[in-house]
C-alpha cells in the first residue's frame, strides 16, 4: 500500500513510489527474460550491484529460493530447503544447490522442481501473465499484452487452462496455418502464370515433340549434312503447311459466303401485307372482310413478326461468330504463309553455311521454347500438388473443427468439468461484487479458430458484448484469475495472484465486496496480492473486515522522501 501523505500529491496520477514495480520484481525473479527496456537494465548504473531473492513454497513440500543478480542477469541460483529461510542475503555465501545456471537451464529446472503437470507441455512462464496482472493486462480477460502475436501462440494455451484437451486445438491452429500458406502459394503461382491452367499430360506431349525436333536439328548440325533437313522442310512445306493453308482458305471462303448470305437475309426480311390497305381495297370493290378475318390477319402478322425477330437474333449471333472466326483464320493464314516463305527461302539457299546459320537459329529458338514448356510443366505439377495438398488440408481442418466443437459442447454442458466449475466460480465473484451476472464462453469463429469471451448478462438473460467501462473490465479479469486458480486447487498449481491497482475506480461498496472475495479465496488456499493507494480503501486500515487490517499489509510506501520509496532512493 502506498500512502499519499503530501496533500499536493493527491491530485497526481503517478506517484513513482514503487507499488507497481514490486510486481515486476516478482516477475523478474520468476525468470522473466532480460530486456534493455526493463527498469533494472534501463537504469543499470543504479541497480548493477543488486541481487534479488524470491522464496517459493513448493507444491510437494519445502521451499525453493531463487537468486537473480542484476549483473549478469542471465545467471541464476537455486536453493531448496525444508523450512523457510527468513533472509537469504544474511546467509553470507549460501551453499547453492545450483549455482550460476544459464537462463534456459534455469527455466527447465524450475519447471521440473514445480512439477506443474496440469499445464504441460507449457511451462510456468506461459502462465505468469495471469498470475501477475499489470495495468496493461486489464484490457482483455484472456489476451494478455504479451500475447500480441499469432493466435496459435496463445489460444491453445488458454483453451488448455480453461479445461480443454489442447492437442486437437494445437492441431487446429497448425492446420489452419498450413492451409492458409497452401492457399497463398496456390494464389501466387496462379497469378504468376496469369491463371493459365494447362493439363500436365498435354505439356508432356508438347515437350516430347519439341525434344524430337531439337534432336533432329542438333544431329543435322553435328553431321553438317543438310539433306535430311532439306527433305524434312520440303515434306513439312508440302504435307503440312500447304495442306493447312488450303484448308484454311477453303474455310475462309465458306465463311465469307455465309456472312454475305446472312447480311442479305437480314436486309430482306419484312412483312409486306398490311390489313388496313387490304380492307380499303376490298371495300372499294364492294367486299366486306369482316372483323374476324381482320383479327386473324393481325394475329398471323404478329406471329410472323415474332418468328422473324427470333430468326434475326439467331442470324445476328451466327454472323458475329462467323466474323470472329474469319478474323482468327486470317491471322493463322498470315502465320502459315510466313512459315511457307521461310521454308522456301531455306530450300533456295545453296550455301551450307547459310543453312547452318538458319538451323542454328531454329535450334536456339526450339531450346528456348522447350525451356518455357518445361517451366510450365513444373508450374503445372506444382499447381496440381498444391491443389491436392489444399484438399487434404481442408479435409483435415474440417475434422479438427468438428472434434474441437464437440469438445466445447461437452465441457460446456458438464457443470462439473473444469470449465463448468471455472464458469460457476467466475459468475459467483461478479455477482457477489456487482450484484450482476456475467458468463464465460468458448465458441468457434468464422475463421475456424476459437474465441473466448467474458460478458455481462442483461436483464433479459442475453449476453451483451459491452464491458461497461474500465473498472468493470478490470473486475472481469480479477474474477477470471481467481476462478481458474480455484479450479486447480486439486492439483499442484500456482496458488498466488498479483493484481496491480485492484481497487482503483470502484465504488466504496464494491471495494468492500471485492476485499471480501479476496478474504474468501485466501481461506481456500489462494494467496491474493494487490497493490493500492490508501485512498483506494473503502475505510481506513483496521476499521473492520470490510477493509484491510494492519497484518494484511506487507509493504507500506509513502511520498515523504526517499525512505518511503521501494528502493529507498531518488526517482529515476
MARRO-719870 format. One record per residue (C-alpha): x, y, z. Coordinates in steps of 0.02 Angstrom, whole numbers, padded with zeros to 5 digits, always signed. Layout:
<nodes>
XYZ ...
</nodes>
This chain:
<nodes>
+00000+00000+00000 +00060+00175-00043 +00009+00315+00074 -00006+00489-00001 +00040+00600+00146 +00082+00759+00050 -00086+00842+00007 -00023+00914-00157 +00017+00739-00221 -00162+00677-00205 -00205+00763-00370 -00067+00669-00464 -00100+00511-00565 +00078+00446-00543 +00175+00446-00381 +00328+00339-00426 +00336+00254-00256 +00360+00077-00324 +00196-00014-00286 +00181-00073-00467 +00369-00106-00477 +00353-00242-00345 +00252-00348-00467 +00388-00326-00598 +00519-00384-00472 +00423-00544-00435 +00409-00574-00622 +00597-00543-00639 +00637-00670-00502 +00523-00796-00588 +00644-00789-00735 +00572-00654-00846 +00683-00626-00998 +00818-00495-00995 +00770-00335-01087 +00853-00165-01108 +00685-00080-01079 +00660-00163-00908 +00690-00037-00769 +00835-00135-00690 +00933-00127-00853 +00867+00040-00914 +00947+00113-00756 +01084-00016-00739 +01206+00103-00654 +01086+00113-00506 +01050-00074-00493 +01201-00169-00558 +01255-00218-00381 +01082-00279-00330 +01041-00462-00303 +00858-00513-00283 +00793-00667-00191 +00621-00746-00204 +00564-00889-00093 +00430-01004-00165 +00335-01133-00064 +00333-01293-00167 +00178-01398-00202 +00273-01554-00147 +00327-01475+00017 +00479-01374+00067 +00540-01213-00012 +00642-01153-00160 +00742-00992-00152 +00782-00913-00321 +00926-00789-00328 +00948-00675-00477 +01084-00541-00481 +01057-00393-00597 +01233-00413-00666 +01240-00532-00752 +01052-00555-00766 +01072-00718-00859 +01147-00814-00711 +01025-00897-00591 +01047-00983-00421 +00930-01111-00337 +00924-01172-00157 +00798-01297-00089 +00761-01307+00098 +00641-01398+00213 +00598-01238+00307 +00577-01058+00257 +00736-00953+00257 +00694-00783+00327 +00836-00688+00244 +00946-00775+00117 +01051-00618+00095 +01107-00637+00277 +01173-00813+00246 +01343-00750+00187 +01396-00870+00050 +01249-00992+00036 +01279-01170-00017 +01178-01161-00177 +01107-01323-00249 +01125-01249-00423 +01245-01105-00450 +01266-00986-00596 +01146-01078-00710 +01110-01014-00885 +00942-00934-00911 +00868-01075-01016 +00936-01209-00900 +00859-01121-00750 +00688-01114-00834 +00691-01300-00870 +00745-01340-00692 +00611-01225-00618 +00476-01315-00718 +00546-01480-00657 +00550-01427-00473 +00374-01355-00479 +00309-01510-00570 +00156-01419-00639 +00092-01565-00742 -00076-01478-00760 -00005-01352-00886 +00112-01468-00983 +00177-01456-01118 +00193-01273-01069 +00298-01206-00927 +00266-01085-00784 +00318-00934-00889 +00167-00954-01003 +00054-00936-00852 +00139-00789-00766 +00037-00655-00855 -00122-00719-00771 -00035-00730-00603 +00039-00555-00610 -00088-00436-00690 -00011-00268-00730 -00117-00118-00779 -00091-00153-00965 -00160-00330-00942 -00333-00272-00890 -00381-00230-01069 -00436-00408-01107 -00479-00553-00992 -00392-00684-01098 -00270-00597-01216 -00126-00527-01114 -00015-00387-01176 +00125-00511-01211 +00006-00614-01320 +00018-00492-01465 +00074-00622-01591 -00021-00753-01689 -00173-00833-01609 -00092-01004-01619 +00041-00941-01497 -00082-00915-01354 -00259-00977-01389 -00217-01164-01371 -00141-01123-01200 -00296-01026-01146 -00405-01171-01205 -00296-01287-01100 -00312-01190-00937 -00499-01174-00968 -00509-01363-00960 -00500-01416-01142 -00387-01551-01214 -00260-01440-01302 -00198-01572-01426 -00337-01550-01556 -00335-01361-01527 -00149-01353-01564 -00179-01462-01716 -00322-01349-01771 -00214-01192-01772 -00067-01281-01852 -00179-01350-01988 -00259-01179-02014 -00087-01102-02035 -00036-01238-02160 -00198-01216-02256 -00177-01027-02263 +00001-01050-02328 -00057-01175-02460 -00194-01055-02517 -00068-00914-02527 +00057-01019-02626 -00081-01076-02744 -00141-00898-02773 +00036-00836-02802 +00078-00973-02926 -00087-00950-03019 -00055-00762-03028 +00122-00788-03094 +00053-00893-03238 -00093-00773-03268 -00219-00903-03213 -00167-01019-03356 -00219-01197-03316 -00139-01323-03434 -00156-01511-03421 +00016-01582-03371 -00009-01729-03491 -00034-01607-03637 +00125-01518-03589 +00218-01684-03580 +00164-01719-03759 +00220-01546-03819 +00387-01567-03731 +00413-01736-03814 +00381-01661-03987 +00495-01513-03951 +00636-01629-03894 +00619-01732-04051 +00636-01575-04160 +00787-01518-04060 +00871-01688-04076 +00842-01689-04264 +00915-01517-04291 +01060-01550-04173 +01102-01708-04268 +01098-01613-04434 +01212-01478-04368 +01332-01606-04296 +01347-01701-04462 +01346-01543-04569 +01233-01643-04688 +01078-01542-04735 +00997-01670-04849 +00885-01739-04714 +00839-01564-04656 +00801-01513-04837 +00690-01667-04853 +00602-01629-04689 +00575-01447-04736 +00506-01499-04907 +00393-01628-04826 +00330-01502-04698 +00303-01372-04833 +00204-01491-04946 +00118-01607-04822 +00081-01492-04679 +00096-01307-04717 +00017-01313-04892 -00121-01428-04831 -00160-01314-04686 -00160-01159-04795 -00277-01243-04919 -00397-01299-04782 -00398-01127-04702 -00426-01041-04870 -00573-01156-04902 -00647-01119-04731 -00617-00933-04757 -00709-00936-04924 -00855-01031-04848 -00869-00908-04704 -00861-00758-04821 -01006-00829-04924 -01105-00868-04766 -01082-00691-04698 -01141-00616-04864 -01299-00726-04864 -01339-00683-04683 -01322-00495-04716 -01437-00508-04869 -01563-00610-04771 -01568-00483-04630 -01598-00342-04754 -01739-00429-04849 -01847-00494-04706 -02001-00381-04685 -02190-00407-04686 -02267-00326-04843 -02451-00367-04811 -02550-00226-04724 -02728-00273-04665 -02790-00092-04668 -02738-00068-04850 -02816-00235-04897 -02980-00191-04809 -02988-00024-04902 -02955-00110-05068 -03093-00239-05039 -03217-00104-04985 -03188-00010-05147 -03227-00175-05236 -03387-00193-05133 -03324-00338-05025 -03325-00334-04836 -03191-00439-04749 -03269-00438-04575 -03189-00414-04404 -03147-00598-04381 -03046-00606-04541 -02955-00444-04496 -02912-00512-04322 -02845-00671-04398 -02737-00572-04519 -02671-00466-04373 -02631-00622-04272 -02546-00702-04421 -02438-00547-04447 -02393-00539-04261 -02345-00722-04264 -02241-00695-04419 -02152-00547-04338 -02111-00646-04181 -02035-00784-04286 -01941-00654-04386 -01869-00574-04228 -01809-00743-04162 -01734-00786-04330 -01647-00617-04342 -01571-00642-04168 -01506-00813-04219 -01437-00742-04381 -01353-00598-04288 -01271-00722-04169 -01212-00831-04313 -01149-00676-04404 -01048-00619-04252 -00970-00792-04228 -00928-00806-04412 -00841-00637-04415 -00737-00682-04260 -00685-00848-04337 -00643-00763-04502 -00528-00642-04411 -00442-00788-04325 -00421-00877-04492 -00335-00726-04568 -00209-00721-04425 -00175-00908-04444 -00156-00889-04632 -00032-00746-04609 +00072-00856-04492 +00069-01007-04609 +00110-00902-04762 +00259-00830-04668 +00317-01006-04621 +00298-01061-04802 +00401-00912-04861 +00537-00954-04733 +00540-01135-04788 +00551-01087-04971 +00693-00967-04930 +00784-01107-04840 +00764-01226-04988 +00825-01093-05111 +00986-01066-05011 +01126-01173-05082 +01264-01111-04966 +01291-01237-04824 +01349-01101-04703 +01189-01003-04728 +01089-01161-04694 +01197-01194-04542 +01160-01020-04475 +00974-01041-04508 +00968-01210-04422 +01070-01146-04275 +00945-01005-04251 +00800-01129-04262 +00885-01242-04136 +00909-01097-04017 +00727-01047-04034 +00670-01226-04006 +00776-01240-03850 +00700-01078-03785 +00525-01144-03820 +00571-01307-03731 +00629-01211-03578 +00463-01117-03573 +00366-01281-03590 +00468-01364-03453 +00441-01214-03338 +00255-01227-03373 +00262-01414-03339 +00346-01384-03171 +00219-01249-03128 +00076-01363-03182 +00146-01504-03074 +00165-01384-02927 -00012-01320-02952 -00080-01497-02955 +00018-01540-02798 -00043-01383-02709 -00222-01422-02755 -00204-01599-02686 -00123-01528-02529 -00261-01397-02512 -00397-01529-02524 -00310-01639-02396 -00280-01494-02276 -00460-01434-02294 -00522-01607-02251 -00406-01624-02100 -00452-01448-02043 -00637-01491-02052 -00612-01648-01947 -00517-01549-01815 -00652-01415-01811 -00782-01548-01780 -00676-01626-01642 -00647-01458-01555 -00831-01408-01572 -00885-01573-01496 -00765-01548-01350 -00829-01371-01320 -01008-01435-01313 -00960-01575-01192 -00866-01468-01065 -00992-01327-01077 -01140-01441-01036 -01048-01527-00894 -01060-01417-00738 -00929-01523-00651 -00798-01510-00788 -00652-01394-00752 -00729-01266-00869 -00901-01287-00790 -00830-01255-00616 -00724-01108-00676 -00878-01029-00756 -00977-01053-00595 -00842-00976-00484 -00821-00830-00606 -01008-00795-00606 -01014-00802-00416 -00875-00674-00395 -00954-00549-00517 -01125-00569-00436 -01054-00551-00260 -00961-00390-00302 -01080-00308-00427 -01247-00394-00399 -01249-00432-00585 -01222-00588-00689 -01080-00623-00808 -01030-00777-00904 -00877-00852-00986 -00898-00938-01154 -00794-01028-01287 -00851-01030-01467 -00787-01066-01641 -00769-00913-01752 -00795-00895-01940 -00609-00923-01975 -00608-01092-01890 -00521-01032-01732 -00576-01009-01552 -00648-00854-01470 -00652-00835-01281 -00775-00711-01208 -00816-00644-01037 -00980-00548-01046 -01110-00472-00934 -01287-00540-00946 -01428-00416-00963 -01598-00421-00878 -01667-00523-01023 -01535-00657-00995 -01445-00617-01157 -01256-00590-01154 -01200-00415-01200 -01032-00379-01280 -01006-00216-01185 -00885-00221-01038 -00967-00069-00956 -00808+00031-00928 -00629+00009-00873 -00664-00036-00691 -00789-00170-00740 -00670-00243-00868 -00535-00250-00734 -00657-00340-00619 -00689-00470-00755 -00501-00502-00763 -00485-00518-00574 -00634-00636-00564 -00563-00745-00702 -00391-00758-00620 -00464-00806-00451 -00589-00927-00527 -00466-01026-00631 -00343-01038-00485 -00483-01110-00379 -00521-01243-00509 -00341-01304-00496 -00335-01321-00306 -00346-01510-00328 -00177-01525-00416 -00002-01448-00398 -00026-01274-00468 +00021-01093-00428 -00077-01026-00279 -00039-00840-00291 -00108-00699-00398 -00049-00516-00401 -00170-00380-00456 -00095-00207-00477 -00219-00070-00429 -00360-00195-00397 -00474-00072-00305 -00448+00080-00417 -00604+00166-00489 -00726+00053-00396 -00864+00123-00285 -00834+00103-00096 -00966-00032-00076 -00894-00133-00221 -00719-00115-00145 -00784-00190+00016 -00861-00334-00080 -00701-00367-00178 -00596-00367-00017 -00720-00494+00049 -00692-00603-00105 -00503-00592-00080 -00525-00649+00101 -00637-00793+00046 -00508-00854-00081 -00366-00833+00044 -00461-00951+00160 -00472-01078+00016 -00282-01079-00003 -00253-00946-00136 -00129-00804-00097 -00209-00644-00167 -00087-00498-00179 -00137-00322-00230 -00058-00150-00238 -00159+00005-00197 -00160+00183-00135 -00228+00214+00040 -00365+00318-00042 -00425+00161-00135 -00482+00081+00028 -00668+00094+00071 -00624+00130+00253 -00459+00167+00344 -00346+00020+00385 -00407-00077+00537 -00584-00007+00535 -00660-00180+00510 -00663-00334+00400 -00737-00230+00257 -00566-00150+00236 -00385-00205+00263 -00312-00248+00432 -00133-00198+00478 -00073-00379+00463 -00137-00385+00283 -00011-00254+00229 +00160-00323+00185 +00243-00163+00120 +00194+00017+00157 +00262+00153+00045 +00238+00341+00061 +00283+00505-00026 +00380+00588+00116 +00556+00571+00048 +00665+00429-00012 +00630+00317+00138 +00452+00296+00078 +00502+00227-00093 +00527+00043-00132 +00716+00057-00159 +00746+00199-00035 +00823+00304-00172 +00784+00459-00277 +00667+00448-00425 +00746+00383-00585 
</nodes>
